[in-house]
Amino acid sequence: MSSTTRRQQQARVLRQTRRIHRWSGITLFVFFFVIGVTSVLLGWKKDSTYIMPATARGSSTELTEWLPTAELLARAQTTLVDSLGSAYDPTIDRIDYRPDKGSLKFLFKDHYGEVQLDGATGQVLSVGIRRADFIEQVHDGSIVSDLFKLIYSTIMGLATIVFTVSGFWLWYGPRRMRR
């Protein structure tokens, strides 16, 4: 193959790569923007009490001194309704035990409310909103549905691979043609 034909073929591949890179970017711009913004916010979640309430310290890290979980659960549900109102459903999604801090976080099913209690005394340490959970659901697409999350994650992962390969080729291709 002559050098002119090779250069023409490389130029054609470069144009096709540029076209793929451009149209993928135009098509997925909003999704990449959302992922970027939510990534920054999630990176700050441990350092911002607005995004996620800080984990409070309880009075005892000794689990044998802690109150029974059922009693703590009832206190958390009562505290939620008393603090945030009856519009908040007190159905528990999960309990986050923090033995090293002597506290428990009660997370609720249909909203982003959180109640933190002292494991030993049952005293309310904090009542807050976990905005990080909402941000995470937007970030991974699960805010729409589990099926959407699967499709969205797959498309965005493949798009990242396409951008990486095509971006590399857009950088390397012209250098290769100069040889």
N, C-alpha and C positions, 0 to 999 in steps of 0.2 A: 504494500500500500504506500502511495507517495505521501510526502509530508503535507502537501496541500490537502489531500483527501482526508488525512488524519486530523488536521486542524479543523476542517469543515465538520467532520463528525464530532470532534470535541466541542466545537462551537454549538452544534445542534443539541448535544446533550446538555450543555450549559444553559441554553435558552429554555429547554424543557424543564430543567431543574428550577430555574428562576420562576417559570410560570407556575409550577407546582407549589413552590415556596410562597409565592405571592398570593395565590388563590386560597391556599390553606390558611394563611394568615388572615386574609379578609373574611373568610367564612367563620373562623373560630375566634376572632378578635375579642368579642364580648366575653366568651367563656374563659379565655386566658386572662383577661383583665380581672374578672371575678376571682379566679383562682389566685392571681397575684395579690390582690387586695386582702382576701381572706387569709392567705398565707402570712402576710405581714401581721395581721391582727392576731392570728393564732400563735405566731412567734412571740408576741408580747403578752399572752394571756397570763403567764405566771408573774409578770411584773406589773400588771395593771389590775387593780381591784375593781375597776369599772367593767372589764371584760369578764373576769372571774373572781369571785370573792376569795380572799386569802384564807388559807386553812388556819383556823384558830387552835390554840393550845388548851387542852383540858387539864384537870388537876392531877390525874394519875395515868401513868402508862402501864400500870399493872392490870392486866385483863381480869384477874380474879376479883378486883375491887369494882369492876364495872357493873352497872345495873343490867337486868335482863333486857335482851333486845326488844321483846314485846312491849315492855314498859317505855323504853326509849322511843320506839316507833309511835306509840300513842301520844307521847309528848310532842314529837315532831309534827304529827298531823294536826294536833290542837294548835300548836304554835303557828303553823302555816296559815290556818284559817283565821286565827286571831290577828296575825300580823299583816297578811296580804289581802284578806277578805274571803268571803265564801265563794267568789267567782273562781277561785283556784281549787282544782280538784285535789284532794289529799291522797289519792291513790299513789302508792310508792312504786317507782320504777326500779331503783336499786339503792343499796346502802353502801357507802364507801367508808370502811373502817380505817382509821388512822391510829393504830396502837402506839406508834412512836410519838404521836402528838397528843394522845389521850382523848381523841375526839372522833365523832362520827359525822358523816355528811349524809343527809337524807335527800335523795333526788326523786322528783315526782314525774309521773307518767306523761301527762298531757300539757306540760308547761315547763319552763326553765327555772322554776323556783328551787331554792335550796335552804335547808335548815341544818345548822351545825349544833350539835349538843356535846356537852362534856360527858364522856362515857361513864365516869364514876358517880357524878352528882345528878346528871340529867339537866343541868343548867343550860339555858339557851346561850350559845356563844355567838351565833350569827344567823341572820336571816337575809337572804339575798337572791339576786337573779343571776343565773349562769348564762351570760350572753355568749360565752365561748361555745356552748353546746349548739346554739342557733348558728353561729358563724361556721362551726364545723359541718353542720348539716348543709349549709349553703355551699361550702367549699367542696364537699364530696358528692353533692347532688341528691343526697338522701332526703332532703326537705320535700322533694317532689314525690318520689316513691323508690322502693328498692330496685325495681326494674330500671327506672331512669338512672339510678346511681350506677348500676352495672354497665349500661350502655354508655353513659356519660364518661365514666372512668376509663372504659375501653377506648373510646374515641379520643379522649384527651391524652391518654398514654401513647396511643399509636401516633397521634399528631406530634407529640413531643419527639418521638423517634424520627418521624419524617422531617421535622424542623432541624433536628440535630444533623441528620445525614445530608439533607439538602443545603443547610447552612455551611457545613464543612465543605461540600462540593463547590458552593458558590465562592468560597474563600480559596480553595485549593485549585479548582479548575483553571482559572486564569493564569496562575503561576505555572501550571503544567503546560499550558498552551505556549507560554513564552519560551519554553525549552527548544 
